[in-house]
Each structure stands twice: as C-alpha cells, then as structure tokens.
C-alpha cells in the first residue's frame, strides 16, 4: 500500500525503539510499514568513501557511523488504537 494512504505513528533513529514499536503493533495485529532514510545522502556517502579510500584509513574509524532515520506508518483506521498502545491515552 502507498504511504500516502497511511499515517506516521513514529520517527526514530534507534533500532531498539523501532523493534519495541513493531513488536507491540504485531502483537495487536496492526499492520505497519517501515521506511528508512539515511541522514547522509548518496552523494555525501560517496564523497566519504572516496576520501577514506584516498587516505587509506578505515571508514568512520573513531567516529559514529551514519545514522538511519526510521519512519513507521500505520493505516489511518488503526492510528488512534496504535497511538494508545504505544504512547498511552
């Protein structure tokens, strides 16, 4: 189903939090869809790769790897029930 017919229930960068949310949704038979987006785009990642290859060092050594942003969508019909289950009344 297209995301335009769904409503965003959560946005997070933590894989653990995304798993907690999806587990609750699965236990309550609420269908969901996850979309991911890199915080650094394709061009930025390519520049990183080229820079690290030229200097011959490990990629992201000593720094955090690029973040992923997770977007979780549910059907509009299930939104209020999912919101109550995840975040309380």
ZAKEDREN-441394 format. One record per atom (N, C-alpha, C): atom name; x, y, z; residue in one letter. Coordinates in steps of 0.02 Angstrom, whole numbers, plus 50000, padded with zeros to 5 digits. Example, Ala and Ser with C-alpha at 12.3 -4.5 7.8 and 13.67 -1.06 7.14 Angstrom:
% ZAKEDREN-441394
   atome       X       Y       Z   residu
       N   50660   49716   50390        A
      CA   50615   49775   50390        A
       C   50660   49835   50390        A
       N   50642   49888   50354        S
      CA   50684   49947   50357        S
       C   50645   50002   50394        S
% end
This chain:
% ZAKEDREN-441394
   atome       X       Y       Z   residu
       N   50042   49942   50000        X
      CA   50000   50000   50000        X
       C   50044   50062   50000        X
       N   50021   50114   49969        X
      CA   50059   50176   49966        X
       C   50058   50212   50034        X
       N   50113   50245   50049        X
      CA   50119   50281   50112        X
       C   50069   50338   50117        X
       N   50048   50365   50060        X
      CA   50002   50422   50062        X
       C   49934   50403   50092        X
       N   49919   50338   50094        X
      CA   49857   50315   50125        X
       C   49866   50297   50198        X
       N   49926   50306   50224        X
      CA   49941   50288   50293        X
       C   49961   50350   50332        X
       N   49967   50342   50398        X
      CA   49985   50398   50441        X
       C   50047   50379   50482        X
       N   50093   50426   50489        X
      CA   50155   50412   50525        X
       C   50141   50409   50600        X
       N   50159   50353   50631        X
      CA   50150   50344   50703        X
       C   50213   50359   50742        X
       N   50272   50350   50711        X
      CA   50334   50362   50747        X
       C   50391   50376   50698        X
       N   50439   50415   50723        X
      CA   50501   50429   50688        X
       C   50557   50422   50739        X
       N   50607   50381   50723        X
      CA   50660   50370   50772        X
       C   50725   50350   50737        X
       N   50781   50357   50773        X
      CA   50845   50336   50747        X
       C   50871   50274   50783        X
       N   50835   50252   50834        X
      CA   50855   50194   50874        X
       C   50823   50131   50847        X
       N   50865   50082   50829        X
      CA   50839   50018   50806        X
       C   50801   49981   50860        X
       N   50823   49989   50923        X
      CA   50790   49956   50979        X
       C   50719   49983   50989        X
       N   50712   50048   50984        X
      CA   50645   50079   50992        X
       C   50599   50058   50935        X
       N   50626   50055   50875        X
      CA   50586   50034   50818        X
       C   50562   49962   50828        X
       N   50607   49920   50853        X
      CA   50587   49850   50866        X
       C   50534   49845   50920        X
       N   50539   49887   50972        X
      CA   50488   49887   51025        X
       C   50420   49906   50997        X
       N   50419   49957   50955        X
      CA   50357   49981   50925        X
       C   50327   49928   50879        X
       N   50369   49898   50836        X
      CA   50342   49848   50789        X
       C   50319   49785   50825        X
       N   50351   49767   50880        X
      CA   50329   49709   50919        X
       C   50259   49721   50947        X
       N   50248   49780   50975        X
      CA   50182   49797   51003        X
       C   50129   49797   50948        X
       N   50146   49825   50890        X
      CA   50098   49826   50835        X
       C   50082   49756   50810        X
       N   50133   49713   50805        X
      CA   50122   49643   50784        X
       C   50079   49605   50833        X
       N   50091   49615   50898        X
      CA   50053   49579   50949        X
       C   49979   49599   50948        X
       N   49965   49658   50923        X
      CA   49896   49682   50920        X
       C   49867   49681   50850        X
       N   49899   49644   50805        X
      CA   49875   49635   50736        X
       C   49863   49701   50699        X
       N   49909   49747   50707        X
      CA   49906   49811   50671        X
       C   49960   49808   50618        X
       N   49939   49815   50556        X
      CA   49988   49814   50502        X
       C   50025   49880   50500        X
       N   50089   49877   50483        X
      CA   50131   49936   50482        X
       C   50179   49933   50424        X
       N   50210   49988   50410        X
      CA   50260   49992   50358        X
       C   50318   50035   50384        X
       N   50379   50012   50371        X
      CA   50437   50049   50393        X
       C   50473   50077   50331        X
       N   50490   50140   50334        X
      CA   50530   50172   50282        X
       C   50593   50197   50316        X
       N   50650   50190   50284        X
      CA   50712   50215   50312        X
       C   50742   50268   50267        X
       N   50780   50312   50299        X
      CA   50814   50365   50262        X
       C   50882   50375   50295        X
       N   50933   50380   50255        X
      CA   50999   50395   50282        X
       C   51005   50469   50297        X
       N   51037   50484   50353        X
      CA   51045   50555   50370        X
       C   51095   50588   50323        X
       N   51139   50549   50295        X
      CA   51187   50574   50245        X
       C   51166   50544   50178        X
       N   51157   50585   50129        X
      CA   51132   50563   50064        X
       C   51182   50521   50025        X
       N   51162   50500   49967        X
      CA   51204   50458   49924        X
       C   51267   50494   49903        X
       N   51262   50557   49885        X
      CA   51320   50594   49862        X
       C   51369   50604   49920        X
       N   51343   50620   49979        X
      CA   51386   50629   50037        X
       C   51422   50564   50056        X
       N   51386   50508   50052        X
      CA   51417   50443   50066        X
       C   51471   50427   50015        X
       N   51459   50443   49953        X
      CA   51509   50432   49900        X
       C   51572   50473   49913        X
       N   51563   50536   49932        X
      CA   51621   50579   49949        X
       C   51659   50551   50008        X
       N   51623   50525   50058        X
      CA   51656   50494   50116        X
       C   51699   50435   50093        X
       N   51671   50392   50052        X
      CA   51706   50333   50028        X
       C   51770   50352   49990        X
       N   51764   50401   49947        X
      CA   51822   50423   49907        X
       C   51876   50452   49953        X
       N   51856   50492   50001        X
      CA   51904   50523   50047        X
       C   51940   50471   50088        X
       N   51903   50423   50115        X
      CA   51934   50372   50157        X
       C   51978   50325   50115        X
       N   51959   50313   50052        X
      CA   52000   50270   50009        X
       C   52066   50305   49992        X
       N   52064   50370   49979        X
      CA   52125   50407   49962        X
       C   52175   50408   50020        X
       N   52150   50414   50080        X
      CA   52194   50418   50138        X
       C   52209   50350   50167        X
       N   52177   50298   50140        X
      CA   52189   50229   50159        X
       C   52178   50217   50234        X
       N   52122   50242   50260        X
      CA   52103   50228   50330        X
       C   52035   50195   50331        X
       N   52021   50163   50386        X
      CA   51956   50129   50393        X
       C   51900   50181   50394        X
       N   51846   50164   50362        X
      CA   51790   50210   50357        X
       C   51759   50220   50425        X
       N   51747   50282   50444        X
      CA   51715   50302   50507        X
       C   51754   50279   50568        X
       N   51819   50269   50562        X
      CA   51860   50249   50619        X
       C   51861   50305   50670        X
       N   51841   50290   50731        X
      CA   51841   50339   50784        X
       C   51781   50385   50783        X
       N   51737   50377   50736        X
      CA   51677   50418   50734        X
       C   51616   50373   50727        X
       N   51559   50401   50739        X
      CA   51499   50360   50734        X
       C   51481   50348   50661        X
       N   51454   50290   50646        X
      CA   51433   50277   50577        X
       C   51372   50320   50560        X
       N   51357   50327   50497        X
      CA   51300   50370   50478        X
       C   51235   50343   50508        X
       N   51191   50389   50526        X
      CA   51127   50371   50557        X
       C   51076   50353   50504        X
       N   51031   50310   50525        X
      CA   50971   50295   50486        X
       C   50912   50322   50524        X
       N   50866   50352   50490        X
      CA   50804   50376   50520        X
       C   50749   50329   50498        X
       N   50712   50303   50547        X
      CA   50658   50255   50533        X
       C   50591   50291   50540        X
       N   50549   50282   50490        X
      CA   50481   50308   50491        X
       C   50433   50249   50492        X
       N   50388   50247   50540        X
      CA   50340   50192   50546        X
       C   50270   50220   50531        X
       N   50236   50187   50484        X
      CA   50170   50208   50463        X
       C   50119   50153   50478        X
       N   50058   50174   50495        X
      CA   50002   50128   50505        X
       C   49943   50153   50464        X
       N   49894   50110   50455        X
      CA   49833   50132   50420        X
       C   49798   50185   50462        X
       N   49765   50231   50427        X
      CA   49731   50285   50462        X
       C   49677   50258   50510        X
       N   49646   50203   50492        X
      CA   49594   50172   50534        X
       C   49624   50148   50600        X
       N   49686   50123   50599        X
      CA   49718   50095   50658        X
       C   49758   50146   50697        X
       N   49762   50208   50674        X
      CA   49807   50257   50704        X
       C   49792   50270   50778        X
       N   49729   50284   50796        X
      CA   49712   50301   50865        X
       C   49726   50242   50912        X
       N   49710   50181   50891        X
      CA   49722   50122   50933        X
       C   49797   50111   50941        X
       N   49836   50119   50887        X
      CA   49908   50110   50890        X
       C   49940   50163   50935        X
       N   49916   50224   50930        X
      CA   49942   50278   50971        X
       C   49930   50265   51045        X
       N   49870   50240   51062        X
      CA   49855   50224   51132        X
       C   49898   50167   51157        X
       N   49910   50116   51115        X
      CA   49951   50060   51136        X
       C   50024   50079   51146        X
       N   50050   50122   51103        X
      CA   50120   50140   51105        X
       C   50137   50194   51156        X
       N   50094   50244   51160        X
      CA   50111   50303   51200        X
       C   50061   50317   51256        X
       N   50015   50274   51268        X
      CA   49964   50286   51319        X
       C   49905   50326   51290        X
       N   49858   50343   51333        X
      CA   49799   50378   51310        X
       C   49818   50444   51283        X
% end
